[in-house]
């Protein structure tokens, strides 16, 4: 059966297409939110092209946090909020002091298809990659843990934290009141836990960094032409980014067989073990086997075919998003850092943990405890999610590929760890090392 996008999504998608330059639309048939940004190289700075001999980037640092806001994430959002001061402490030890900071938080919710599958996933494009801030038109944070908070201390209309050196070189210019760590911690929890369970973490990165009129132009100005970009992913499930058109994604989010959990569908459609698709799985009819197990080290994300075959891989290719992110900066190998706190073994040894298909008898609410599911790589019985479930994290193969694609500027940390203090310390330290003395103070530019 062929599923066509709903009229509302087709109209919304049309707005995105109209927002792009005509020359750009003429050279590709891919959907606009899957595209790299169109950059006109700046003759003075070279922004958008990689030219030898460019001046050193300024000591500006833009940090994008993509925080999973699905129902399981409440305890891990708290861990992120509590450990952020460790990252900030490292940044304050930079040779030039605290860099000129932009810090933004986006959710993993990009919706799921166009047919309105219900639950938390029935908004086309979900949160649209918008940075979470004090904006009364969208995403205004009314409460955190039941307490009113006035936009986490951000000035009215602000969508990200700005903390930069004042133009006179004395003091800091800030768009918030109170303590920086408290403002961020509030934002990290403010995304909430009512987001779609088909997480689009990587697509959220791309869309957040590529503001488009009528979609998320509120993000314009977050990424600055000069300086460094750090991306931090915090999530307990693998990436499930797909084109919102149910034609182009082969009905990825529509034809979900009864008796199959959401995480199962993403894993089955996007991953391989021993170089082959998971046996006994049919996208239209679900899983017909009796269980499956293989070491994580023998499994990997699918690679797109040429020409594209959505029946084989309905998800967006990871390398496609990597290539796009690398176009954001003139010297990506020096200026982009990517870190992930995600579903990976705490000992960083994938041969000791298995990729498994089974039935999770503890899953809530019933009848989910009878569904075939992609089983967790770690379970923390003492920790409960906001939905009442025992806390679990699932192997992030696509996330690992994305992070590893940035080489020495990619860092992996396990969300299975009880707190994130060590991870945030190392993320901050890596940023300071990358910036080092190789950047130019902003005031001198």
Secondary structure, 3 states (H helix, E strand, C coil): CCCCCCHHHHHHHHHHHHHCCHHHHHCCCCCHHHCCCCCCCCCCCCCCCCCCCCCCCECEEEEEEEECCCHHHHHHHHHHHHHHHHHHHHHHCCCCCCCEEEEEEEECCCCCCCCCCCCCCCCCCCCCCCCCCCCCCCCCCCEECCEECCHHHECCCCCCEEEEECCCCCCEEECECCCHHHHHHHHHHHCCCCCCCCCCHHHHHHHHCCCCCCCCHHHCCCCCCCCEEEEEEECCCCCCCECCCCCCCCCCCCCCCCCECHHHHHHHHHEEECCEECCCEECCCEECCCCEEEEHHHEEECCCCCCCCCCCCCECCHHHHHHHHHCCCCCHHHHEEEEEEECCCCCCCHHHCEEEEEECCCCCCCCHHHCEEECCCEEEEEEECCCCCEEEECCCHHHHHHHHCCHHHEEEEECCCCCCHHHHHHHHHHHHHHHCCCCECHHHC
